[in-house]
Structures are given as structure tokens and as C-alpha cells.
Amino acid sequence: MKESLRRYFDEQVDRVLADAPPRVHELLDEVTMYVEDHPSRRVMQQMGVRSRRGLCGLYTGIPLTERHVEISGVLSDAIYLYREGILEMARDRRGRIEEQELLRQIRITLLHELGHYHGLDEDDLEELGY
């Protein structure tokens, strides 16, 4: 991925975070967020995704609704935003990236993955519009 496109994407993530409500920032203090170009081959296999651009985000960890005192020794929770997948979702029919759509897709992906952290499944998130 070109460095300038990567920088542009990261600037848009910063814009989304700047506009996010305080509660989102509180949650991001609890869950580490990583921004990567694309998922690893291992993640793609685990998720059943064939294209690097087929995945916009991922939550890893134990959702809050499934935690109990007997759980220990697990990796910390993390949210991954994948640039290539999100950029693909933000392209118009001519292949151009629409800035407002990019901001919307970053926001949707971030909130979607935070929803998983709270124990929401895909059906729950789809019903909420994420």
C-alpha cells in the first residue's frame, strides 16, 4: 500500500476518533486498537475470508458478557482495523475513494468491533446497523 494512502487513511481514523463520543474513548482505554493494512493469512483462514480486502475489522479477546473469575492467562482484548478492506468499502463505482464514505466505514467498523467486545453477535450488530 502506498505510504501516502496509508497516511491519508490514518488521518481519517484520527478524524473519526476526534468526533467520537467520550464513551468510545473510554472503551479504547480498555481495548487496544491496531490499524493494519490487511489481515494475516492465518486470520483470513480462521475467518474464512479469501481476499485481503474482504475483512474490515476484527475483535479478539473474551467479550465482557463471557468473562468470569476463572479466566486467566489470556491475551488482552484488541480491535483491528484493516485499511484495505475499509478502503474497498469506501470506493465508488469508478474505484475512487469517497472521503465521507471512508469516514463512515471507519466509524462503522470501529463501533462494530466494540460491539463484539460487549458481547454482541453479527445478528445483533446488523440489527443496530453496524
C-alpha positions in Angstrom: 0.0 0.0 0.0 1.4 3.4 -0.9 2.7 5.4 2.0 0.6 8.4 1.1 -2.7 6.4 1.1 -1.7 4.8 4.4 -1.1 8.3 5.9 -4.4 9.6 4.4 -6.3 6.6 5.9 -4.7 7.1 9.3 -5.6 10.8 9.3 -9.2 9.8 8.6 -9.1 7.4 11.6 -7.9 10.3 13.7 -10.8 12.4 12.5 -13.3 9.7 13.4 -11.7 9.3 16.8 -11.8 13.1 17.3 -15.5 13.1 16.6 -16.3 10.0 18.7 -18.2 10.4 22.0 -16.2 10.2 25.3 -17.6 6.7 25.9 -15.8 5.4 22.8 -12.5 6.8 24.1 -13.2 5.2 27.5 -13.7 1.8 25.8 -10.5 2.3 23.8 -8.7 2.7 27.1 -9.8 -0.9 27.8 -9.3 -2.4 24.3 -6.1 -1.9 22.3 -6.8 -0.7 18.7 -4.4 -1.6 15.9 -4.6 -0.3 12.3 -3.1 -2.7 9.8 -3.0 -2.9 6.0 -4.7 -6.2 5.9 -5.3 -9.4 7.9 -2.7 -12.1 8.1 -3.1 -15.3 6.2 -3.8 -17.1 9.5 -6.6 -14.7 10.3 -8.1 -15.0 6.8 -8.1 -18.7 7.1 -9.7 -18.6 10.6 -12.4 -16.1 9.4 -13.0 -17.9 6.1 -12.0 -14.9 4.1 -10.4 -15.3 0.7 -9.4 -11.7 -0.2 -7.3 -9.4 1.9 -9.9 -6.8 1.2 -12.7 -9.0 2.4 -12.3 -8.1 6.1 -12.6 -4.6 7.5 -12.0 -5.3 11.2 -11.7 -7.9 13.9 -12.2 -8.1 17.6 -10.0 -10.6 19.5 -10.5 -11.5 23.2 -13.2 -12.5 25.5 -16.4 -10.4 25.3 -17.5 -8.8 28.6 -20.6 -11.0 28.6 -18.5 -14.2 28.7 -15.9 -13.2 31.4 -15.7 -14.8 34.8 -13.2 -15.1 37.6 -11.9 -18.5 36.4 -10.5 -16.9 33.2 -6.8 -16.1 33.4 -3.7 -16.1 31.3 -5.4 -14.9 28.1 -4.2 -12.2 25.8 -5.7 -8.8 26.2 -8.6 -7.7 24.1 -7.8 -6.0 20.8 -9.6 -4.4 17.9 -8.0 -4.5 14.4 -9.0 -2.1 11.6 -7.8 -3.3 8.2 -7.1 -0.4 5.8 -7.5 -2.4 2.5 -11.0 -3.8 3.5 -12.3 -0.4 4.7 -10.9 1.4 1.7 -12.6 -1.1 -0.6 -15.9 -0.4 1.1 -15.4 3.3 0.6 -14.8 3.2 -3.2 -17.4 4.4 -5.6 -18.3 2.6 -8.9 -15.3 4.1 -10.6 -12.9 2.9 -7.9 -12.4 6.3 -6.3 -12.3 6.7 -2.5 -15.2 8.9 -1.3 -14.0 10.7 1.8 -17.3 10.8 3.6 -17.9 7.1 2.9 -14.4 6.3 4.2 -15.2 8.2 7.4 -18.5 6.3 7.7 -16.9 2.9 7.1 -14.1 3.6 9.7 -16.8 4.6 12.2 -19.0 1.6 11.4 -16.0 -0.8 11.7 -14.8 0.6 15.0 -18.3 0.5 16.5 -18.9 -3.0 15.1 -15.8 -4.3 16.8 -16.5 -2.5 20.1 -20.0 -4.2 19.9 -18.2 -7.6 19.8 -16.3 -6.6 22.8 -19.6 -6.0 24.6 -20.8 -9.5 23.5 -23.0 -8.6 20.6 -23.0 -11.1 17.7 -23.3 -10.4 14.0 -27.1 -10.5 14.0 -27.3 -8.1 16.9 -24.9 -5.7 15.1 -26.7 -6.0 11.8 -30.0 -5.1 13.6 -28.3 -2.0 15.0 -26.9 -1.0 11.6 -23.3 -2.0 12.2 
